[in-house]
Amino acid sequence: MRAYDRLLLAFVPPLGYWAVRLLAATLRLRVVDQQHARPLWERGAPAIYAVWHGRILMLPAIFGRTHAVHVMVSRSRDGEVVARFSRHFGFRTVRGSTTRGGPVALRRLARLLRQGHEVAMVPDGPLGPRGVVQPGVIALARLTGAPIVPLAFSAHPAWRLGTWDELLIPTPFARGVVAFGSPFSVPADANRSRQEALGKELEAALAQLTWRADGLVRER
């Protein structure tokens, strides 16, 4: 490993952790529609949380200490940075992506769900296209029977980076909203065309939920 990579991995995750944690502490946060997920929490049931890649930054700081969520993180160098950052918040990581180690990671996530754990996935990650659901999340729900719970985050005012996912970063003391959507399941006997149709349903649900969060956060 190059010296630059060692420095990157040594300093960026803890600095990012403290920056996001401090920023989260300033947010005027509102969580809406938790009733969609509360029955799962009360039963200790497994769940797959789905959120767009561009809206994930603050969620470890908001939920990391109350939910021992497992997340899939790519095996790249950037993925290692994200994995170390996420673990600071109490999230647990499974390494793999659609391009490297995906099937192995999905099998691990499936095993964790069958054991009753919670999993979070970014269905348009790790490289996009933005707002397009990749098949992994639907396949995972079909294999395990765990429900997919759409999740959205928004903040205002906020910055949007010029990255493919338009990563949203709240400004200090911004208003923030976390919104939960209605869970839905993927039948075990769903064929490829049915899975593709359910992927489109998830796209629409996440788009609508994110649009709703964007609207709520601008209300005074």
Backbone as CSV, one residue per row, in Angstrom:
resi,resn,N_x,N_y,N_z,CA_x,CA_y,CA_z,C_x,C_y,C_z
1,MET,0.843,-1.196,0.000,0.000,0.000,0.000,0.879,1.248,0.000
2,ARG,0.555,2.200,-0.864,1.334,3.420,-0.955,1.166,4.272,0.297
3,ALA,2.186,5.123,0.544,2.139,5.993,1.721,0.913,6.898,1.680
4,TYR,0.567,7.379,0.470,-0.607,8.242,0.341,-1.874,7.511,0.773
5,ASP,-2.010,6.259,0.361,-3.192,5.484,0.719,-3.243,5.230,2.222
6,ARG,-2.090,4.965,2.822,-2.060,4.736,4.270,-2.501,5.981,5.022
7,LEU,-2.023,7.148,4.592,-2.432,8.401,5.233,-3.921,8.659,5.033
8,LEU,-4.389,8.382,3.816,-5.809,8.583,3.515,-6.675,7.743,4.452
9,LEU,-6.317,6.465,4.598,-7.122,5.563,5.410,-6.973,5.851,6.901
10,ALA,-5.837,6.401,7.288,-5.611,6.687,8.699,-6.352,7.933,9.168
11,PHE,-6.452,8.957,8.298,-6.961,10.244,8.756,-8.359,10.602,8.250
12,VAL,-8.697,10.222,7.030,-9.981,10.670,6.476,-11.180,10.088,7.219
13,PRO,-11.233,8.764,7.506,-12.421,8.248,8.203,-12.676,8.890,9.566
14,PRO,-11.678,9.006,10.453,-11.993,9.645,11.745,-12.317,11.131,11.619
15,LEU,-11.641,11.834,10.713,-11.967,13.246,10.515,-13.379,13.395,9.943
16,GLY,-13.722,12.533,8.981,-15.071,12.559,8.430,-16.113,12.238,9.480
17,TYR,-15.805,11.283,10.353,-16.726,10.921,11.428,-17.030,12.124,12.316
18,TRP,-15.987,12.802,12.763,-16.212,13.931,13.663,-16.903,15.086,12.951
19,ALA,-16.567,15.308,11.683,-17.213,16.389,10.938,-18.711,16.114,10.776
20,VAL,-19.056,14.885,10.394,-20.464,14.546,10.191,-21.202,14.497,11.520
21,ARG,-20.555,13.979,12.537,-21.206,13.922,13.851,-21.503,15.327,14.366
22,LEU,-20.560,16.239,14.241,-20.781,17.613,14.691,-21.853,18.297,13.844
23,LEU,-21.810,18.050,12.528,-22.815,18.639,11.656,-24.204,18.107,12.006
24,ALA,-24.314,16.802,12.257,-25.604,16.211,12.621,-26.151,16.816,13.905
25,ALA,-25.260,17.142,14.840,-25.707,17.717,16.112,-26.343,19.086,15.935
26,THR,-26.039,19.772,14.820,-26.619,21.096,14.592,-27.945,21.041,13.837
27,LEU,-28.279,19.887,13.251,-29.473,19.813,12.423,-30.740,19.953,13.260
28,ARG,-31.712,20.632,12.682,-33.063,20.671,13.257,-33.835,19.555,12.556
29,LEU,-33.755,18.374,13.147,-34.170,17.153,12.451,-35.615,16.797,12.744
30,ARG,-36.290,16.339,11.715,-37.667,15.856,11.810,-37.725,14.485,11.140
31,VAL,-38.243,13.492,11.857,-38.401,12.143,11.310,-39.895,11.893,11.113
32,VAL,-40.281,11.512,9.897,-41.712,11.352,9.594,-42.003,9.924,9.128
33,ASP,-43.222,9.497,9.447,-43.771,8.209,8.986,-42.990,7.007,9.497
34,GLN,-42.501,7.101,10.741,-41.842,5.935,11.336,-42.797,4.773,11.544
35,GLN,-44.102,5.049,11.498,-45.069,3.961,11.700,-44.921,2.865,10.652
36,HIS,-44.308,3.207,9.499,-44.097,2.181,8.480,-43.073,1.140,8.934
37,ALA,-42.096,1.562,9.710,-41.026,0.657,10.139,-41.184,0.174,11.574
38,ARG,-41.981,0.887,12.378,-42.055,0.555,13.803,-42.505,-0.878,14.077
39,PRO,-43.489,-1.417,13.342,-43.856,-2.822,13.614,-42.694,-3.792,13.414
40,LEU,-41.824,-3.516,12.448,-40.648,-4.359,12.240,-39.697,-4.236,13.415
41,TRP,-39.506,-3.002,13.911,-38.619,-2.792,15.059,-39.157,-3.494,16.293
42,GLU,-40.474,-3.392,16.510,-41.062,-3.980,17.716,-40.954,-5.498,17.708
43,ARG,-41.021,-6.111,16.521,-40.898,-7.570,16.420,-39.451,-8.027,16.321
44,GLY,-38.530,-7.080,16.155,-37.144,-7.467,15.916,-36.978,-8.162,14.591
45,ALA,-37.806,-7.773,13.601,-37.811,-8.430,12.300,-36.715,-7.867,11.403
46,PRO,-36.209,-8.652,10.473,-35.213,-8.151,9.524,-35.850,-7.176,8.549
47,ALA,-35.033,-6.287,8.006,-35.515,-5.309,7.028,-34.363,-4.881,6.145
48,ILE,-34.714,-4.478,4.925,-33.740,-3.936,3.970,-34.099,-2.477,3.737
49,TYR,-33.293,-1.558,4.249,-33.540,-0.136,4.036,-32.894,0.270,2.715
50,ALA,-33.651,0.960,1.881,-33.161,1.389,0.571,-33.190,2.902,0.498
51,VAL,-32.048,3.508,0.202,-31.932,4.962,0.120,-30.987,5.302,-1.024
52,TRP,-31.264,6.378,-1.728,-30.395,6.776,-2.833,-28.994,7.115,-2.338
53,HIS,-28.018,6.837,-3.176,-26.608,7.037,-2.836,-26.320,8.487,-2.433
54,GLY,-26.955,9.427,-3.105,-26.689,10.837,-2.828,-27.268,11.351,-1.532
55,ARG,-28.028,10.502,-0.829,-28.680,10.953,0.406,-28.208,10.184,1.641
56,ILE,-27.078,9.516,1.556,-26.670,8.612,2.644,-25.777,9.259,3.696
57,LEU,-25.189,10.413,3.414,-24.096,10.915,4.244,-24.465,11.031,5.720
58,MET,-25.633,11.581,6.039,-25.975,11.859,7.425,-26.627,10.685,8.142
59,LEU,-27.068,9.678,7.412,-27.844,8.610,8.039,-27.055,7.799,9.067
60,PRO,-25.753,7.516,8.869,-25.032,6.830,9.947,-25.028,7.618,11.249
61,ALA,-24.911,8.936,11.165,-24.913,9.757,12.378,-26.280,9.777,13.039
62,ILE,-27.351,9.655,12.237,-28.709,9.719,12.773,-29.138,8.388,13.372
63,PHE,-28.773,7.268,12.724,-29.282,5.961,13.132,-28.222,4.984,13.614
64,GLY,-26.939,5.308,13.458,-25.894,4.325,13.717,-25.868,3.794,15.129
65,ARG,-26.224,4.608,16.113,-26.153,4.159,17.502,-27.423,3.470,17.976
66,THR,-28.486,3.543,17.210,-29.742,2.906,17.611,-30.073,1.676,16.777
67,HIS,-29.437,1.522,15.623,-29.697,0.373,14.750,-28.359,-0.217,14.300
68,ALA,-28.146,-1.485,14.611,-26.913,-2.172,14.197,-27.070,-2.645,12.758
69,VAL,-27.039,-1.708,11.841,-27.314,-1.989,10.433,-26.057,-2.484,9.739
70,HIS,-26.235,-3.469,8.856,-25.148,-3.946,8.008,-25.283,-3.295,6.638
71,VAL,-24.192,-2.798,6.100,-24.216,-2.117,4.810,-23.207,-2.752,3.867
72,MET,-23.566,-2.793,2.575,-22.631,-3.270,1.560,-21.755,-2.120,1.114
73,VAL,-20.453,-2.331,1.131,-19.481,-1.312,0.741,-18.519,-1.939,-0.265
74,SER,-18.189,-1.199,-1.307,-17.354,-1.748,-2.370,-15.956,-2.091,-1.856
75,ARG,-15.241,-2.924,-2.623,-13.894,-3.363,-2.242,-12.798,-2.420,-2.719
76,SER,-13.167,-1.292,-3.270,-12.180,-0.323,-3.757,-11.538,0.431,-2.594
77,ARG,-10.523,1.241,-2.916,-9.900,2.084,-1.893,-10.909,3.053,-1.309
78,ASP,-11.732,3.664,-2.166,-12.765,4.576,-1.663,-13.748,3.817,-0.778
79,GLY,-14.031,2.555,-1.159,-14.905,1.745,-0.338,-14.324,1.488,1.041
80,GLU,-13.009,1.312,1.118,-12.360,1.118,2.415,-12.508,2.355,3.287
81,VAL,-12.408,3.537,2.668,-12.619,4.788,3.414,-14.043,4.823,3.959
82,VAL,-15.019,4.490,3.105,-16.427,4.501,3.520,-16.670,3.468,4.619
83,ALA,-16.072,2.291,4.484,-16.259,1.238,5.481,-15.743,1.690,6.848
84,ARG,-14.570,2.281,6.875,-14.009,2.729,8.154,-14.824,3.873,8.736
85,PHE,-15.273,4.780,7.871,-16.144,5.878,8.301,-17.427,5.326,8.913
86,SER,-18.068,4.373,8.248,-19.346,3.819,8.719,-19.180,3.091,10.047
87,ARG,-18.065,2.373,10.200,-17.863,1.614,11.437,-17.703,2.526,12.643
88,HIS,-17.218,3.744,12.441,-17.128,4.693,13.557,-18.507,4.979,14.150
89,PHE,-19.547,4.884,13.340,-20.905,5.165,13.797,-21.627,3.915,14.304
90,GLY,-20.975,2.782,14.271,-21.604,1.561,14.732,-22.211,0.718,13.635
91,PHE,-22.137,1.186,12.372,-22.603,0.357,11.269,-21.603,-0.781,11.047
92,ARG,-22.103,-1.878,10.508,-21.260,-3.027,10.205,-21.224,-3.187,8.689
93,THR,-20.087,-3.564,8.152,-19.921,-3.556,6.699,-19.719,-4.945,6.135
94,VAL,-20.269,-5.133,4.944,-20.055,-6.332,4.130,-19.465,-5.843,2.823
95,ARG,-18.312,-6.356,2.449,-17.573,-5.808,1.315,-17.998,-6.475,0.017
96,GLY,-18.291,-5.632,-0.976,-18.671,-6.118,-2.290,-19.511,-5.078,-2.994
97,SER,-19.659,-5.220,-4.309,-20.445,-4.283,-5.107,-20.913,-5.009,-6.367
98,THR,-21.601,-4.281,-7.220,-22.060,-4.880,-8.468,-20.902,-5.242,-9.389
99,THR,-19.722,-4.640,-9.175,-18.587,-4.892,-10.054,-17.545,-5.823,-9.446
100,ARG,-17.457,-5.894,-8.101,-16.450,-6.730,-7.456,-17.050,-7.384,-6.214
101,GLY,-17.114,-8.705,-6.232,-17.534,-9.437,-5.042,-19.005,-9.341,-4.713
102,GLY,-19.826,-8.933,-5.676,-21.239,-8.736,-5.398,-21.971,-9.995,-4.965
103,PRO,-21.862,-11.105,-5.704,-22.587,-12.323,-5.301,-22.216,-12.812,-3.905
104,VAL,-20.934,-12.755,-3.570,-20.508,-13.191,-2.241,-21.098,-12.287,-1.172
105,ALA,-21.066,-10.966,-1.413,-21.613,-10.014,-0.448,-23.116,-10.197,-0.293
106,LEU,-23.814,-10.430,-1.392,-25.263,-10.645,-1.301,-25.579,-11.895,-0.485
107,ARG,-24.788,-12.933,-0.646,-25.020,-14.147,0.143,-24.801,-13.879,1.634
108,ARG,-23.794,-13.087,1.952,-23.560,-12.735,3.355,-24.707,-11.915,3.906
109,LEU,-25.182,-10.933,3.126,-26.314,-10.123,3.571,-27.560,-10.974,3.745
110,ALA,-27.766,-11.930,2.832,-28.916,-12.818,2.945,-28.842,-13.626,4.238
111,ARG,-27.666,-14.113,4.566,-27.501,-14.877,5.801,-27.800,-14.005,7.025
112,LEU,-27.337,-12.757,7.000,-27.593,-11.845,8.120,-29.081,-11.547,8.265
113,LEU,-29.761,-11.353,7.146,-31.206,-11.093,7.199,-31.948,-12.306,7.769
114,ARG,-31.555,-13.502,7.365,-32.218,-14.706,7.886,-31.980,-14.860,9.386
115,GLN,-30.895,-14.253,9.887,-30.614,-14.269,11.324,-31.337,-13.151,12.065
116,GLY,-32.091,-12.318,11.325,-32.887,-11.265,11.951,-32.261,-9.893,11.972
117,HIS,-31.151,-9.703,11.264,-30.479,-8.406,11.269,-31.106,-7.446,10.254
118,GLU,-30.737,-6.168,10.387,-31.153,-5.144,9.439,-30.014,-4.844,8.467
119,VAL,-30.394,-4.526,7.234,-29.431,-4.255,6.167,-29.829,-2.954,5.488
120,ALA,-28.846,-2.173,5.084,-29.108,-0.970,4.284,-28.401,-1.104,2.944
121,MET,-29.088,-0.714,1.889,-28.508,-0.778,0.550,-28.782,0.524,-0.190
122,VAL,-27.841,0.894,-1.054,-28.033,2.046,-1.943,-28.281,1.471,-3.335
123,PRO,-29.544,1.381,-3.746,-29.861,0.618,-4.960,-29.354,1.232,-6.249
124,ASP,-28.888,2.493,-6.207,-28.289,3.066,-7.415,-26.772,3.141,-7.311
125,GLY,-26.180,2.508,-6.297,-24.734,2.532,-6.126,-24.076,1.275,-6.692
126,PRO,-22.711,1.258,-6.705,-21.849,2.338,-6.239,-21.517,3.398,-7.292
127,LEU,-21.907,3.171,-8.529,-21.488,4.088,-9.602,-22.646,4.624,-10.435
128,GLY,-23.882,4.346,-10.029,-25.012,4.868,-10.765,-25.463,3.929,-11.873
129,PRO,-26.327,4.418,-12.762,-26.814,5.798,-12.879,-27.631,6.238,-11.652
130,ARG,-27.598,7.527,-11.384,-28.312,8.089,-10.245,-29.817,7.851,-10.402
131,GLY,-30.424,7.370,-9.318,-31.862,7.183,-9.302,-32.371,5.996,-10.081
132,VAL,-31.483,5.063,-10.422,-31.877,3.850,-11.150,-31.569,2.642,-10.267
133,VAL,-32.587,1.869,-9.968,-32.422,0.709,-9.091,-31.691,-0.411,-9.809
134,GLN,-30.599,-0.876,-9.208,-29.878,-2.046,-9.697,-30.545,-3.308,-9.127
135,PRO,-30.337,-4.462,-9.738,-31.121,-5.649,-9.362,-30.796,-6.254,-8.006
136,GLY,-29.670,-5.890,-7.391,-29.240,-6.563,-6.162,-30.239,-6.486,-5.029
137,VAL,-30.817,-5.328,-4.793,-31.728,-5.163,-3.653,-32.988,-5.998,-3.836
138,ILE,-33.489,-6.084,-5.073,-34.675,-6.895,-5.331,-34.347,-8.382,-5.169
139,ALA,-33.195,-8.791,-5.669,-32.784,-10.187,-5.528,-32.634,-10.563,-4.054
140,LEU,-32.077,-9.667,-3.256,-31.888,-9.944,-1.830,-33.233,-10.121,-1.126
141,ALA,-34.197,-9.258,-1.459,-35.525,-9.385,-0.856,-36.203,-10.680,-1.280
142,ARG,-36.015,-11.082,-2.540,-36.624,-12.331,-3.015,-36.017,-13.540,-2.302
143,LEU,-34.708,-13.528,-2.106,-34.025,-14.665,-1.492,-34.385,-14.840,-0.021
144,THR,-34.665,-13.739,0.669,-34.812,-13.784,2.124,-36.235,-13.576,2.616
145,GLY,-37.092,-12.971,1.791,-38.427,-12.622,2.246,-38.471,-11.381,3.113
146,ALA,-37.324,-10.738,3.335,-37.292,-9.518,4.146,-37.917,-8.364,3.366
147,PRO,-38.698,-7.517,4.021,-39.310,-6.393,3.326,-38.292,-5.295,3.024
148,ILE,-38.521,-4.606,1.923,-37.735,-3.416,1.583,-38.452,-2.197,2.147
149,VAL,-37.735,-1.387,2.909,-38.293,-0.167,3.487,-37.631,1.034,2.799
150,PRO,-38.350,1.755,1.934,-37.775,2.953,1.306,-37.472,4.012,2.369
151,LEU,-36.380,4.728,2.172,-35.922,5.727,3.132,-35.376,6.920,2.368
152,ALA,-35.669,8.125,2.848,-35.178,9.329,2.187,-34.672,10.320,3.226
153,PHE,-33.671,11.086,2.836,-33.156,12.168,3.674,-33.072,13.424,2.834
154,SER,-33.413,14.553,3.463,-33.254,15.841,2.801,-32.855,16.884,3.826
155,ALA,-32.283,17.962,3.363,-31.902,19.072,4.238,-31.974,20.372,3.453
156,HIS,-32.252,21.444,4.169,-32.291,22.775,3.554,-31.912,23.820,4.607
157,PRO,-30.964,24.693,4.267,-30.165,24.717,3.033,-29.098,23.621,3.039
158,ALA,-28.606,23.327,1.841,-27.627,22.252,1.697,-26.810,22.478,0.443
159,TRP,-25.650,21.854,0.424,-24.813,21.844,-0.779,-25.052,20.541,-1.531
160,ARG,-24.899,20.589,-2.851,-24.905,19.383,-3.677,-23.582,19.321,-4.431
161,LEU,-22.851,18.233,-4.230,-21.563,18.089,-4.900,-21.771,17.801,-6.384
162,GLY,-20.747,18.073,-7.163,-20.808,17.807,-8.597,-20.427,16.390,-8.947
163,THR,-20.764,15.443,-8.074,-20.477,14.029,-8.300,-21.652,13.380,-9.020
164,TRP,-21.472,12.130,-9.461,-22.536,11.468,-10.216,-23.817,11.355,-9.408
165,ASP,-23.685,11.226,-8.067,-24.867,11.041,-7.225,-25.416,12.349,-6.667
166,GLU,-24.752,13.482,-6.970,-25.152,14.785,-6.439,-25.290,14.727,-4.914
167,LEU,-24.236,14.240,-4.273,-24.252,14.045,-2.824,-24.721,15.301,-2.099
168,LEU,-25.720,15.129,-1.225,-26.302,16.241,-0.494,-25.617,16.390,0.855
169,ILE,-25.109,17.593,1.136,-24.444,17.890,2.406,-25.164,19.070,3.050
170,PRO,-25.802,18.872,4.209,-26.483,19.995,4.862,-25.497,21.078,5.293
171,THR,-25.934,22.312,5.289,-25.155,23.362,5.914,-25.379,23.284,7.426
172,PRO,-24.460,23.824,8.229,-24.687,23.820,9.676,-26.006,24.487,10.041
173,PHE,-26.729,23.882,10.995,-27.999,24.385,11.517,-29.122,24.344,10.472
174,ALA,-28.961,23.513,9.453,-30.014,23.343,8.456,-31.180,22.562,9.046
175,ARG,-32.323,22.655,8.373,-33.453,21.790,8.690,-33.244,20.460,7.972
176,GLY,-33.537,19.379,8.664,-33.373,18.053,8.078,-34.629,17.224,8.229
177,VAL,-34.882,16.351,7.264,-36.032,15.445,7.304,-35.570,14.043,6.923
178,VAL,-35.970,13.073,7.718,-35.851,11.663,7.365,-37.265,11.127,7.180
179,ALA,-37.543,10.526,6.030,-38.880,10.009,5.733,-38.823,8.517,5.440
180,PHE,-39.748,7.770,6.035,-39.880,6.338,5.797,-41.032,6.082,4.839
181,GLY,-40.868,5.108,3.955,-41.932,4.694,3.052,-42.530,3.377,3.468
182,SER,-43.607,2.993,2.809,-44.282,1.729,3.111,-43.421,0.548,2.682
183,PRO,-43.238,-0.431,3.554,-42.470,-1.619,3.171,-43.197,-2.420,2.096
184,PHE,-42.416,-3.085,1.259,-43.025,-4.053,0.352,-42.090,-5.235,0.166
185,SER,-42.685,-6.358,-0.173,-41.923,-7.602,-0.271,-41.837,-8.075,-1.714
186,VAL,-40.858,-8.928,-1.962,-40.669,-9.536,-3.277,-40.976,-11.017,-3.138
187,PRO,-41.970,-11.536,-3.864,-42.310,-12.958,-3.731,-41.133,-13.864,-4.091
188,ALA,-41.026,-14.969,-3.393,-39.930,-15.911,-3.640,-39.975,-16.484,-5.042
189,ASP,-41.164,-16.539,-5.638,-41.290,-17.122,-6.977,-41.306,-16.066,-8.080
190,ALA,-40.923,-14.823,-7.742,-40.919,-13.758,-8.748,-39.901,-14.062,-9.842
191,ASN,-40.349,-14.092,-11.098,-39.430,-14.323,-12.202,-38.710,-13.022,-12.562
192,ARG,-37.854,-13.082,-13.585,-37.030,-11.924,-13.910,-37.874,-10.704,-14.275
193,SER,-38.915,-10.901,-15.071,-39.731,-9.761,-15.481,-40.455,-9.156,-14.286
194,ARG,-40.913,-10.014,-13.352,-41.572,-9.500,-12.142,-40.577,-8.750,-11.278
195,GLN,-39.349,-9.245,-11.172,-38.334,-8.543,-10.388,-38.004,-7.188,-11.019
196,GLU,-37.928,-7.142,-12.331,-37.671,-5.864,-12.996,-38.803,-4.880,-12.742
197,ALA,-40.039,-5.379,-12.769,-41.183,-4.505,-12.501,-41.151,-3.986,-11.066
198,LEU,-40.776,-4.835,-10.116,-40.679,-4.409,-8.728,-39.539,-3.416,-8.532
199,GLY,-38.463,-3.583,-9.302,-37.384,-2.598,-9.263,-37.876,-1.231,-9.699
200,LYS,-38.726,-1.192,-10.728,-39.302,0.076,-11.174,-40.239,0.652,-10.112
201,GLU,-40.969,-0.232,-9.415,-41.828,0.243,-8.324,-40.994,0.874,-7.212
202,LEU,-39.855,0.247,-6.903,-38.978,0.804,-5.875,-38.408,2.145,-6.326
203,GLU,-38.014,2.239,-7.584,-37.550,3.527,-8.125,-38.592,4.609,-7.917
204,ALA,-39.835,4.311,-8.285,-40.901,5.294,-8.161,-41.145,5.659,-6.706
205,ALA,-41.116,4.651,-5.809,-41.347,4.916,-4.390,-40.255,5.794,-3.808
206,LEU,-39.000,5.502,-4.163,-37.894,6.311,-3.650,-37.916,7.720,-4.228
207,ALA,-38.251,7.841,-5.509,-38.330,9.171,-6.113,-39.413,10.001,-5.438
208,GLN,-40.576,9.405,-5.218,-41.678,10.126,-4.589,-41.338,10.481,-3.146
209,LEU,-40.736,9.537,-2.418,-40.395,9.778,-1.019,-39.343,10.872,-0.894
210,THR,-38.356,10.854,-1.779,-37.318,11.887,-1.748,-37.907,13.247,-2.104
211,TRP,-38.807,13.266,-3.083,-39.502,14.500,-3.433,-40.299,15.024,-2.237
212,ARG,-40.945,14.118,-1.506,-41.715,14.528,-0.321,-40.796,15.096,0.753
213,ALA,-39.668,14.422,1.005,-38.727,14.926,2.003,-38.193,16.293,1.603
214,ASP,-37.909,16.476,0.311,-37.428,17.777,-0.164,-38.473,18.864,0.076
215,GLY,-39.758,18.514,-0.075,-40.805,19.489,0.163,-40.989,19.784,1.645
216,LEU,-40.974,18.729,2.481,-41.172,18.930,3.915,-40.069,19.779,4.533
217,VAL,-38.852,19.612,4.042,-37.734,20.301,4.678,-37.766,21.803,4.405
218,ARG,-38.520,22.198,3.387,-38.634,23.618,3.072,-39.810,24.285,3.793
219,GLU,-40.631,23.478,4.470,-41.718,24.066,5.235,-41.188,24.743,6.484
220,ARG,-41.755,25.849,6.821,-41.333,26.585,8.014,-42.366,26.438,9.118
